[in-house]
Amino acid sequence: MAAAFARSKQTAAAFCVSHDLKESTFSWWRSQLRHPDVSRRKTAGVRLVAVDVAKREVLRPPSDARVEVAFAGLAVRVEVGTDTEYLAALVADLRSRC
């Protein structure tokens, strides 16, 4: 990655944006690699490897997936993805009546 950055003629910020890198992490590793004597002590056994990150599909639960909240002998079943604020208000209201 360091060689790719040097070839790119980009600023560190632009390079990080174009490679989806966190600039602070990239800068830290650059400083470690510039001072190998210090880096060697701190990162013994660590080596950098190239990683390609592929976008993945978001896994969604089946449409019939349910969550159950049980309390005081009462159970409330809701679909996965139900608004948590709504569920919290519902449970609080039911709890106050038990």
N, C-alpha and C positions, 0 to 999 in steps of 0.2 A: 504494500500500500504506500510505503514511503517513496518508493521509486515511481509509482504512478502519480503521486502528488508532485514530485519534482518535474516529471515530464509534462504535467498538465499546465504549468505556467499560471495556475489559478491561485487566488488567495486561499488561505486555509479555510476561511468561512465558506467561500464559494465551492471549494472542493468537497467539504463536508456536506453541504446541501446537495450537491450533485451525486454524492455516493450514500446519502441517507445515513450519515455518521453524526454522532454527538461531538460538537467541536471541542468541548473541554476534554473529553476522553482522547480524541485524536491528538490534541496538543500535549497532553500528559505523555502519551506513548512516544511522540516525537522527541520530547525532552529526555525521556529515558534512553532512547536509542542514540541520541547525540552524546550522552555521557555513559558509555558502556560500563566503566568501572563502578559507578554508583548503581547503575541499573542492574548489573550482575548480582550485586549483593541483595538488592531488594526483590528481584524477580527471578531468583535461581530456579531453573527448571521451567520457566515460562517461555513460550515461543509463540510468535504470531503466525496465524494461518489465515489464508484467504477464505472468506465465507460468502457464498451467494445466498441471498435471502429471497425466496420466492413468495409472492402473495399467495395466501391460502384462502380457501372459502371458509366463511364463518360457519361453524357447526351449529345447527339449530336443533333443539329437542323436538321430538315428534309433536305434532299438533295436539295430541291427546295427553301430553305430559302434565302431571298435576303435582302440586306441592301441598302437604298437609301441615297445618299448624294446630297443635293440640294443647289445651290448657283447661284446668278445672273440669275435667270430664267432657269437654266440648271439643269438637274437631272442625276445623274450617279447611275445605279443600278448594284450591284455586288453580287456575291454569298457570304454567310457567310463563313468566313475562308479565304477570299482573303487576300493576303499579304498586310499588312497595309502600308509598305513602298512604294510598287507599287501604291497603291491607292492614297497615299499622293502625290506622284510624278505626277500621272495622273491628279488629281484635281488641283495641282499647275500649271501644264502646261495649262490645259483648262482655268483656272482662268486668267492666264496672257494673254490669247487671247480674253477674254470678255471685 
